[in-house]
Amino acid sequence: MWKLVVSSVMLFLVTLGWGDRGLTEQVPAPRGELRIVDNSPYNFITVTLNVFEHLLDFEEEGKLVPRLATGWRWVDDRTLDLTLRQGVRFHNGEPFDAASVQLNWDENTRLQQPFRAGQLLNFKPGSRLEILDPYTVRFHFPEPDGTALVKLSTMHIGSRQFHAEHGWGEKSW
């Protein structure tokens, strides 16, 4: 009998939402934005891998495929043009365009991957991005870089709002 009483009380508390809110207090409506509440670096990795989009990606067979970029063309062995997908918007309504890529490129090259395995994803000093038009960017590399497309496939693309409110790097989290 005692187990039945305890179980009933527990069920009653769980059903009512045992917490710090009163029974008539409204729960705030979700705003539809990503809000990081646990600043653990492990959560940051999970968020970036599951939330942020990339310019390029690999399909299961290892073939490089377009994502936010619709195509690419090597102009010469040190210059790469990327055509960007038009009509894409971030979760908050901001448009995705060449300026978005520039912002993320600047942050990516400023921070540099600090870990030995990640250092392979860093672009050489002197690498730069040029905006040709709102949906075309050109990458200039100081020397031929056969891994440039792979490196670009790992660059997370965040909105202007994300960079203003959070940014990349340990000090931002």
Secondary structure, DSSP 8 states (H G I E B T S, - for coil): -HHHHHHHHHHHHHHHT-SSS-TT-------SS-------HHHHHHHHHHH-EESEEE-TTS-EEESSEEEEEEEETTEEEEEE-SS-B-TTS-B-SHHHHHHHHHHHHHH---STTGGGGS--TT-EEEEEETTEEEEE-SS--TTHHHHHHT-EE--HHHHHHT-SSGGG-
